[in-house]
């Protein structure tokens, strides 16, 4: 044993350092290339956000004179002032705006209501369906689940027209409920995501609850849902961001300020007259304000989202 220890200590591959000093290894070529590629991807990803901020802080009239400048041209807060309705039509036109007024707080309330309604209902009903597919035993369960998952392969654009006809027949066109209804109950991805988690829960706990006299409904609400809090929060965040950023469906259904959401309202900053061009500063300021809550929400829950996806077995 002593001979082996001496041989290991005198091995030429073992670096000899003084006690208390850490060995500094030279980075390999592959590691350097990997970090370079990663930095390049991060810069390319952040470039659009930087350009949005740069345009939002520019004067709309000065942007035409130097559109390729990397820094704000004619620094101005006018774009944000037009977003929050702090400028009159005359002041907006003087700064190169389109002259349209954005009822920001009304549109923000509509977006918040729709995203919250879709998130709460979809998470609850998807959890019920996922629990039924994972724990309840009934004939044809796996086949029905396979057909349900087939909905993941159907492009969303194929369902827009049938959904619009249904919403029109229900009399929900130009309403917040009509915007939320197609995705309010459940989606194949949400059911699949939660089913993967429920299948990993230990059966012993549910069997013990059944012996104590608890029914399936009570076990679901009192035992399974609390244990699934992490994936439920993850699914809620992803659903909220998706509902908030939805554009094409609300554009088809809403026609007035009473049901117009924030993403659709950004079109107000486009040209209202043939003489004026697009209010790029106001449009980018409104885009930044609309996206900022979602960026903050994702930044806060990013680690939880990654951990939950990994635990659920999604690849």
C-alpha positions, 0 to 999 in steps of 0.5 A: 500500500505504501509503495502504491501511494509513493508511486502515485505521488511521484507520477509525472502526470501529477502536478506538484504544487505548494500546499494551499495553492490551486492548480491552474489548468490551461483551457482546452481548445474545445472549451474556448470554442464552446465559450466563443459560440455561446457568447456569440449566440447570446449577443445575437439573441440580445441584439433585437432587444437592444435595437428595440430600446435604442429605437424607443429612446430615439426621436421619430423625426431624427430616425429617418436622418440616421437610421443605422446609428447604434446609439439613440438618435435625438434622445427623447422620451416621447415614444414612452409618453405617447404609450402612456397617453401623456402627449396630445395629438398635436405634440405626437404629430410634431415629434413624427408620431402617427397621431393615434392615441393608445388607451394603454391601461384599458388594453393592459387590463384586457391582456391581464384578464385574458391571460389570467383566465386562460392560465387558471382554467387551463392549468386546473382542467389540464391537471384533472385530465393528466391525473385521469390519464396517469392514475385512473384505470379505464378501457382504451385509456392509452389509445385515447391519450395517443389520439389526444397527443396527435393534436400536437401535430396539428398546426394552430393556423388550421384551427383558427377558422373552425374556432372563429365559426364556433365563437361567432355561433356562440355570440362571443365575437368582440369579447374577452371571453371569445378570445380566451375560450379556444385555449381556456380548458386544456391543451395537449402539451399541458396534459402531457407535461403534467401527466409525466409528473403524475406518473412519477408520484409514488403510488404508496401514498395514494394507496394509504389515502385510499385505505384511510377512506379518501376518494379519488377527488379528495386525493387529487385535490388534497394530495396530488395537486400540492405535490405537483406545485412545482410543475403547476407553477411552471405550466402556469408561467408558460401558459401566461406568457403564451396567452399574453403574447398571442396576436393573430387570434385576438386580431381576428376576434376583437374589433373594439377597445372593449376587447382589444388586447395590448399586443393588437393595440400596438398597430395604433402606432402605424401610420394613420395618414398617407403623409406620415410614416410609421411611428417607430419610436412609439411602436418600439416603446409600446413593444418594450412596455408590453414585453417587459412584464413577461421578461421579468416573469420568465427571469424570476421563474427561469430556474424553476421552469428548467428544473420542472421540465427536467424532472418531468422527463421532457427531452 
